[in-house]
């Protein structure tokens, strides 16, 4: 039983590392921006289920960084309120 538990923990660590890398490295290339953003939300949800909490503000920042539109990033940075993924 302990052996299975160790393997499960190792698997969670590996999955966590993979998801963290995907969240940091995923860039919008083409297609639906909505689908791209939903993919990022899905990654964050999976991380939260693994007890790696992704702050919503950090998720918005990651999403903006993944997009090629610098004007949207500039607009966000000049606003006083924080955007949510909604």
C-alpha positions as CSV (number, residue, x, y, z in Angstrom):
1,X,0.0,0.0,0.0
2,X,2.8,2.4,0.8
3,X,4.4,1.7,-2.5
4,X,1.2,2.6,-4.4
5,X,0.9,5.8,-2.3
6,X,4.5,6.8,-3.2
7,X,3.9,6.2,-6.9
8,X,0.7,8.3,-6.7
9,X,2.6,11.2,-5.1
10,X,5.4,10.9,-7.7
11,X,2.7,11.0,-10.4
12,X,1.1,14.1,-8.9
13,X,4.4,15.9,-8.8
14,X,5.1,15.0,-12.5
15,X,1.6,16.1,-13.5
16,X,1.9,19.3,-11.5
17,X,5.3,20.1,-13.2
18,X,3.8,19.4,-16.6
19,X,0.8,21.6,-16.0
20,X,2.8,24.5,-14.6
21,X,5.1,24.4,-17.7
22,X,2.0,24.4,-20.0
23,X,0.5,27.3,-18.1
24,X,3.7,29.3,-18.4
25,X,4.6,28.3,-22.0
26,X,1.3,28.2,-23.8
27,X,1.1,31.0,-26.4
28,X,-1.8,31.9,-28.6
29,X,-0.9,31.2,-32.2
30,X,-4.1,31.2,-34.2
31,X,-7.7,30.1,-34.1
32,X,-10.2,30.9,-31.4
33,X,-9.0,33.2,-28.6
34,X,-11.8,31.9,-26.5
35,X,-10.6,28.3,-26.9
36,X,-7.1,29.4,-26.0
37,X,-8.3,31.1,-22.9
38,X,-10.5,28.1,-21.9
39,X,-7.4,25.9,-22.3
40,X,-5.6,28.1,-19.8
41,X,-8.6,28.0,-17.4
42,X,-8.6,24.2,-17.7
43,X,-4.9,24.0,-16.8
44,X,-5.5,26.3,-13.8
45,X,-8.5,24.1,-12.7
46,X,-6.4,21.0,-12.9
47,X,-3.6,22.6,-10.9
48,X,-6.2,23.7,-8.2
49,X,-7.5,20.1,-8.0
50,X,-3.9,19.0,-7.3
51,X,-3.8,21.6,-4.5
52,X,-1.6,24.0,-6.4
53,X,-3.6,27.2,-6.1
54,X,-3.5,29.5,-9.1
55,X,-4.4,33.0,-8.1
56,X,-7.1,34.5,-10.5
57,X,-5.0,37.6,-10.9
58,X,-2.0,35.5,-11.9
59,X,-4.1,33.6,-14.3
60,X,-5.3,36.8,-16.0
61,X,-1.7,38.0,-16.2
62,X,-0.7,34.7,-17.8
63,X,-3.5,34.9,-20.3
64,X,-2.6,38.4,-21.3
65,X,1.1,37.4,-21.6
66,X,0.1,34.6,-23.9
67,X,-1.7,36.9,-26.3
68,X,0.2,38.8,-29.1
69,X,-1.9,42.0,-28.6
70,X,0.3,44.5,-26.8
71,X,-2.5,47.1,-26.8
72,X,-4.7,45.0,-24.6
73,X,-1.8,44.5,-22.1
74,X,-1.2,48.3,-22.0
75,X,-4.9,48.9,-21.4
76,X,-5.0,46.4,-18.6
77,X,-1.9,47.8,-17.0
78,X,-3.3,51.4,-16.9
79,X,-6.7,50.4,-15.3
80,X,-7.1,50.6,-11.6
81,X,-9.2,47.5,-11.2
82,X,-8.1,43.9,-11.8
83,X,-9.8,41.9,-14.5
84,X,-11.1,38.4,-13.8
85,X,-11.3,35.5,-16.3
86,X,-15.1,36.2,-16.5
